[in-house]
Amino acid sequence: MSVLYIALPVALVIALIAIITFVTQVRNGQYDDLDTPQYRMLFDDEAKDKTNQAEESTRTDRSSQAED
């Protein structure tokens, strides 16, 4: 029975910390957009690849013009 005098306040403090942490994260916008990041990773590589290809073709064009 005396364990309850220790376990109950400890459990309440842990629950209070969890609630405060959750409310703080909601106010900071942590949970505003949960869908976009999982789809964003699918499209970033494609856009970067096109940019890299364009930069490489520009470099080869410049180097061939410099040789002429």
C-alpha positions in Angstrom: 0.0 0.0 0.0 2.8 2.4 0.7 4.1 1.9 -2.9 1.1 3.8 -4.1 2.3 6.9 -2.3 5.3 6.9 -4.6 4.0 5.3 -7.8 0.9 7.5 -8.1 2.7 10.9 -8.0 5.5 9.6 -10.3 2.9 8.4 -12.8 1.0 11.7 -12.6 4.3 13.7 -13.1 5.2 11.6 -16.2 1.6 12.0 -17.6 1.8 15.8 -17.0 5.2 16.0 -18.8 3.8 14.1 -21.7 0.7 16.3 -22.0 2.8 19.5 -21.7 5.2 18.2 -24.4 2.3 17.3 -26.7 0.6 20.7 -26.3 3.9 22.5 -26.9 4.5 20.6 -30.1 1.0 21.2 -31.4 1.4 25.0 -30.8 4.7 25.0 -32.6 3.1 23.4 -35.7 4.9 20.0 -35.5 1.7 18.2 -36.5 0.3 20.7 -39.1 1.2 18.8 -42.3 1.7 15.1 -41.9 1.1 14.1 -45.6 3.4 16.2 -47.6 6.8 15.0 -46.3 6.1 11.4 -47.3 5.3 12.5 -50.9 8.0 15.1 -51.1 10.7 12.5 -51.0 9.3 11.0 -54.2 9.6 14.2 -56.2 12.9 15.9 -55.0 15.3 13.5 -56.7 13.6 13.9 -60.1 13.9 17.7 -60.0 17.5 17.6 -58.8 18.5 15.1 -61.6 17.1 17.5 -64.2 19.0 20.4 -62.7 22.2 18.3 -62.6 21.8 17.2 -66.2 21.3 20.8 -67.3 24.4 22.0 -65.5 26.5 19.2 -67.0 25.3 19.9 -70.5 26.1 23.6 -70.0 29.6 22.7 -68.8 30.3 20.5 -71.8 29.0 23.2 -74.1 31.3 25.8 -72.6 34.3 23.5 -72.7 33.7 22.6 -76.3 33.4 26.3 -77.2 36.6 27.1 -75.3 38.5 24.4 -77.3 37.4 25.9 -80.7 
